């Protein structure tokens, strides 16, 4: 029962906290158990600690491994989602600072960029739908590539318009 209780507590709490705190929690739990075993031993009660320690260490290693794998999957998913909107450098920075992300926004200096094709309506009336899509795709692709190359954040497309921001979500000195 004691073995199951120690392992259950480790398995329950370790995945919920950061790596640093989980290591501290793990060492504390093992230390507390050893201290409890020693106190009982001084009272003449011997507890076989092998199973508890082996189970706790095995569980701890497995939890760390699972946490590492899950964090890797989360980072990969984040990179996949945001790579369309952000440069690879910003996506990496975002993944590294994931714990610092919070809701509610933040006041910062940034540049917001709006762009559209002058006379797009008259151009679109002269082209076939297929040709219009080809021209628009080429234009939007080049604009997107340039925005991402300059570490900008692609916000959205509105027809032929492009909305982007520079200096967000991380400060950029030369935005």
C-alpha positions as CSV (number, residue, x, y, z in Angstrom):
1,X,0.0,0.0,0.0
2,X,2.9,2.3,0.9
3,X,4.6,1.5,-2.4
4,X,1.5,2.2,-4.4
5,X,0.9,5.4,-2.5
6,X,4.4,6.8,-3.1
7,X,4.3,5.9,-6.8
8,X,0.8,7.2,-7.2
9,X,1.7,10.6,-5.8
10,X,4.8,10.8,-8.0
11,X,2.8,9.9,-11.1
12,X,0.0,12.3,-10.2
13,X,2.1,15.4,-9.4
14,X,5.2,15.1,-11.6
15,X,3.5,15.6,-15.0
16,X,1.7,18.7,-13.8
17,X,4.8,20.8,-12.9
18,X,7.9,22.0,-14.6
19,X,11.0,19.8,-15.0
20,X,12.9,21.6,-12.3
21,X,10.1,21.4,-9.8
22,X,9.4,17.8,-10.7
23,X,13.0,16.9,-10.0
24,X,12.8,18.7,-6.6
25,X,9.5,16.9,-5.9
26,X,11.0,13.5,-6.9
27,X,14.1,13.9,-4.7
28,X,11.9,15.2,-1.8
29,X,9.5,12.2,-2.1
30,X,12.4,9.7,-2.2
31,X,14.2,11.5,0.7
32,X,11.0,11.6,2.8
33,X,10.3,8.0,2.2
34,X,13.9,7.0,3.2
35,X,13.6,9.2,6.3
36,X,10.3,7.6,7.2
37,X,11.8,4.1,6.7
38,X,14.8,5.1,8.9
39,X,12.5,6.4,11.6
40,X,10.5,3.1,11.5
41,X,13.8,1.1,11.6
42,X,14.8,2.9,14.8
43,X,11.5,1.9,16.3
44,X,12.2,-1.7,15.3
45,X,10.0,-1.9,12.3
46,X,11.8,-2.9,9.1
47,X,10.3,-2.0,5.7
48,X,11.5,-3.5,2.5
49,X,12.4,-0.3,0.6
50,X,13.6,-2.1,-2.6
51,X,10.1,-2.2,-4.2
52,X,9.2,1.4,-3.3
53,X,12.5,2.8,-4.5
54,X,12.7,0.7,-7.6
55,X,9.1,1.5,-8.5
56,X,9.5,5.2,-7.8
57,X,12.7,5.5,-9.8
58,X,11.2,3.5,-12.7
59,X,8.1,5.6,-12.6
60,X,10.1,8.8,-12.4
61,X,12.2,7.9,-15.5
62,X,9.1,6.8,-17.4
63,X,7.3,10.1,-16.5
64,X,10.3,12.2,-17.6
65,X,10.5,10.2,-20.9
66,X,6.8,10.6,-21.5
67,X,6.9,14.3,-20.6
68,X,9.9,14.8,-23.0
69,X,8.1,13.0,-25.9
70,X,4.8,14.9,-25.3
71,X,6.7,18.2,-25.2
72,X,8.4,17.3,-28.4
73,X,5.0,16.6,-30.0
74,X,3.6,19.9,-28.7
75,X,6.6,21.8,-30.1
76,X,6.3,20.1,-33.5
77,X,2.6,20.9,-33.6
78,X,3.2,24.5,-32.7
79,X,5.8,24.8,-35.3
80,X,3.6,23.3,-38.0
81,X,0.7,25.6,-37.1
82,X,2.6,28.8,-36.9
83,X,5.1,28.2,-39.7
84,X,2.5,29.5,-42.1
85,X,2.2,32.8,-40.3
86,X,5.7,33.3,-38.8
87,X,9.3,33.0,-39.9
88,X,11.1,29.8,-38.8
89,X,13.2,31.9,-36.4
90,X,10.1,33.4,-34.7
91,X,8.5,30.0,-34.5
92,X,11.6,28.6,-32.8
93,X,11.6,31.5,-30.4
94,X,7.9,31.1,-29.6
95,X,8.4,27.4,-28.9
96,X,11.3,28.1,-26.6
97,X,9.3,30.7,-24.7
98,X,6.1,28.7,-24.6
99,X,5.9,28.9,-20.8
100,X,6.0,32.7,-20.9
101,X,3.0,33.0,-23.2
102,X,-0.1,34.4,-21.4
103,X,-3.5,35.6,-22.4
104,X,-4.4,39.3,-22.3
105,X,-2.0,40.9,-24.7
106,X,1.0,43.1,-24.1
107,X,1.8,46.7,-24.9
108,X,4.7,47.0,-27.4
109,X,6.0,49.1,-30.3
110,X,5.3,47.4,-33.6
111,X,4.7,48.2,-37.3
112,X,1.4,47.1,-38.9
113,X,1.6,46.6,-42.7
114,X,-1.4,46.9,-45.0
115,X,-1.0,46.3,-48.8
116,X,-3.3,45.7,-51.7
117,X,-3.0,45.8,-55.5
118,X,-3.9,49.2,-57.0
119,X,-6.8,48.9,-59.5
120,X,-7.4,45.2,-58.6
121,X,-11.0,45.4,-59.5
122,X,-10.4,46.6,-63.1
123,X,-7.5,44.0,-63.4
124,X,-9.8,41.2,-62.2
125,X,-12.5,42.1,-64.8
126,X,-10.0,41.7,-67.6
127,X,-8.5,38.3,-66.6
128,X,-10.1,34.9,-66.8
129,X,-10.8,33.3,-63.3
130,X,-7.9,30.8,-63.8
131,X,-5.4,33.6,-64.8
132,X,-6.6,35.8,-61.9
133,X,-6.1,33.0,-59.4
134,X,-2.6,32.4,-60.8
135,X,-1.6,36.1,-60.6
136,X,-3.1,36.5,-57.2
137,X,-1.3,33.4,-55.9
138,X,2.0,34.6,-57.3
139,X,1.6,38.0,-55.7
140,X,0.4,36.7,-52.3
141,X,3.2,34.1,-52.3
142,X,5.9,36.7,-52.9
143,X,4.5,39.1,-50.4
144,X,4.3,36.3,-47.8
145,X,7.8,35.2,-48.5
146,X,9.1,38.8,-48.0
147,X,7.1,39.3,-44.8
148,X,8.4,36.1,-43.3
149,X,12.0,36.8,-44.5
150,X,11.8,40.1,-42.5
151,X,10.6,38.2,-39.4
152,X,7.1,39.6,-39.8
153,X,3.8,38.1,-38.7
154,X,1.3,37.4,-41.5
155,X,-2.0,38.3,-40.1
156,X,-4.4,37.7,-42.9
157,X,-5.3,38.0,-46.6
158,X,-8.4,40.0,-47.5
159,X,-9.0,39.4,-51.2
160,X,-5.9,41.0,-52.8
161,X,-4.9,42.7,-49.5
162,X,-2.2,41.5,-47.1
163,X,-2.1,42.4,-43.5
164,X,1.1,41.8,-41.5
165,X,2.8,43.0,-38.4
166,X,6.5,43.4,-37.5
167,X,7.8,43.5,-34.0
168,X,5.2,41.0,-32.7
169,X,4.9,38.6,-31.0
170,X,8.6,39.4,-30.0
171,X,10.2,42.8,-30.1
172,X,12.1,43.5,-33.3
173,X,14.6,46.4,-33.2
174,X,14.3,47.4,-36.8
175,X,10.6,46.8,-37.4
